[in-house]
Amino acid sequence: MKKVLGTVLTMILIIAICIGAYMFVISVQNKQDKVEDGLNAKIGTEALFTLEDYPKVDASLATQPLTDAFIENFTGTLPSEGELDYTNTHPRIC
């Protein structure tokens, strides 16, 4: 009788652990889905600026590609060669 009772209690414990683990995994997946949904949400599709009203930006030669990427992101168009006036880095006078 003790063996049967011990076996039944052990099986109940194993089933309870499995159910708890399953519920934990489901809750973690739901949290990850919510985070991914938040990361994939779009703020808007309209451009915030046009090339004409984009603020003047002073960029060195090294940062021009980054500045062009910002301008493309905010205006929706890539500036053509020579369309923007960069001052570049001034030489150091010693």
N, C-alpha and C positions, 0 to 999 in steps of 0.2 A: 504494500500500500504506500509506503514511504517513497519507493522508487517511482511509482506512477505519479504521485503528487509532485515530486521533484522534477520529473520530466515535463509535466504540464506547466509548472511554474517557469521552468527554463524556456519552454517554447513561447509562453506568453511574454517573457522578458525579451526574447529575440525578436518577436513580432513588434513589440513596442519600440525597440531600438531601430528597427527597419522603418517603421512609420515616422519616427522622429527624424531620422536621417533624410527620408524622402521629403518631408515638410521643410527641412532646412535647405535642401538643394533647390526646391521650388521657390522659396523666398529669396534666395541669392540670385536665381535667374530672373525673377521679377524685378529686383533692384537693378540688375545689369541692363535689362530691357528699358527701364525708365531712364537710366543714364544715357544709353545709346539714342533713345528718342530725343532727349534733350540736346545731345550733340549734333544730331542730324536736322534739328529744326532750323528753318530758314528765317532770317530776320526780315528780309525784304528783297525784292528783285529789281526795284527801281534804282537808278543811279542817283547818288547823293549830289553829285556835281556834274557840270559839263567841263570840257577843256577850257572854255573861256572863263568860267567863274571858279576854277580850282585855285586854291590859295598858292601864292608864289612860294616855291621851295628852293632853297639853296642846297645844292648837292655836290659833293666832291666826285671825282671821277670814279672812285671805288664804290660809292653808294648810288650811282645813277641807275643801275639795274633794279635795285631795291625801290628807289623812288619811282621808277617807271611802273613797277608792279603795283605799288600803292595807287598811282594815278589810274592805272587800268582797272583796278578793283573798285575804286570810288566813282569813276566816270563811265565805266563799261566799254571804253575804247582805248586802244593802245596808241599813245602819241607817236606820230611819225618822226623820222629823223629830222632834226633841226627845228621841230615845232616848239620845243621847250628850250628856254635859255638857261643853261647851267653856268654858274660862275667858276666851277672847279676849285681845286685847292690852290691857294696862292703860294708862290715860292717863299721860302724863309730867307730873310735878309739878315746876314750876320755882320 
